Amino acid sequence: MLIEDQNVKLLSPPLQKLKDEHESLRAMMNRFYEIAEEIEYKSGPKVLELFSELYKQISSFNIELNAHSKREDEGLFPMMDRRLGDKDQTIGTMEYEHRKAEKHLRDFLDEAALVGEDMDEYDAQTITVYAVQAYATLTQHFAKEENMLFPLAERILSTEEKAELERLLRN
């Protein structure tokens, strides 16, 4: 169980960079969530128009999210995992949430592709549920990272590890 760390106020540049990436991702998420809500409450041809826009938004968002997740999965998480040890589940939880959000997004994109041109209002509304699930998962996940994980990383990673993380994030 992660506990919020009130002692860390400022983050080192690499951790701040990861946190800052959440802002643009969150803006994209908010936009696709607004469209998803409209799909839920509209009917008729408007639903298919909105779904087309949602599909574009999710496709673009998924690319950005994957790049961000990769930086955490290949950079920050292994460093923290080494420090926290085998018994700590913090990083395992974060990785699980990454996979869960990625699955919701992949399910959205796969189901939309499967239905394709035969999409009707019901299909659009049903498939949109995956986008809403991704939104909910990521909203909670970002909050955990920002309030608990990044401050914990700031505390436990050495200056050298933070410098290495900064190098990794530049590539």
Secondary structure, DSSP 4 states (H G I P E B T S, - for coil): -----SS-----HHHHHHHHHHHHHHHHHHHHHHHHHHHHH--THHHHHHHHHHHHHHHHHHHHHHHHHHHIIIIIHHHHHHHH-TT--HHHHHHHHHHHHHHHHHHHHHHHHHHGGG--HHHHHHHHHHHHHHHHHHHHHHHHIIIIIHHHHHHHS-HHHHHHHHHHHH-
